[in-house]
C-alpha cells in the first residue's frame, strides 16, 4: 500500500511540473511576439511600433516624448537591446507579467518585464520595465 501511495505522489509531482511547464510555454508563445515588437520599437527609436499593443492607459502613462527621452538615455547608457531570453511568467489577478533576460549592445544584461492584460479579446501591454545594474547607476529603475 505504501508503494502505491508513493508512486501516486511521484506521478502527481511529475504531472504538476509538466502542467507548470506547459503554462510557461503558452505564456512564452503569446508574449514573445509582443516583447520582440517592443524591443524592435526601442531599437528603431519608433514610438508607433513600440506602443502599438499598449492599453489606452499605458499610452497615456507613456506619451511619445517620454518614450524618446527614456529610449535616448537607454541607448546612451547600454546601447540597443540585442537579445531576449524568456525567464518566467507570473500570473496575477489583473495581469500576467512576463520576465526576460535582455542583453544590450555593450554586453551588459538586465531584466525586461512586460505586464500583459486581455482587453476586448486582445492581449495588450499594460506595463513595461527594464532594470539592470548599469541602468540603476544612471537612474533608479528605468520604467518605460
HELIX and SHEET records of a PDB file:
HELIX    1   1 UNK A    2  UNK A   43  1                                  42    
HELIX    2   2 UNK A   47  UNK A   51  1                                   5    
HELIX    3   3 UNK A   56  UNK A   61  1                                   6    
HELIX    4   4 UNK A   64  UNK A   77  1                                  14    
HELIX    5   5 UNK A  133  UNK A  138  1                                   6    
SHEET    1   A 5 UNK A  81  UNK A  91  0                                        
SHEET    2   A 5 UNK A  96  UNK A 104 -1                                        
SHEET    3   A 5 UNK A 109  UNK A 119 -1                                        
SHEET    4   A 5 UNK A 122  UNK A 131 -1                                        
SHEET    5   A 5 UNK A 142  UNK A 143 -1                                        
END                                                                             
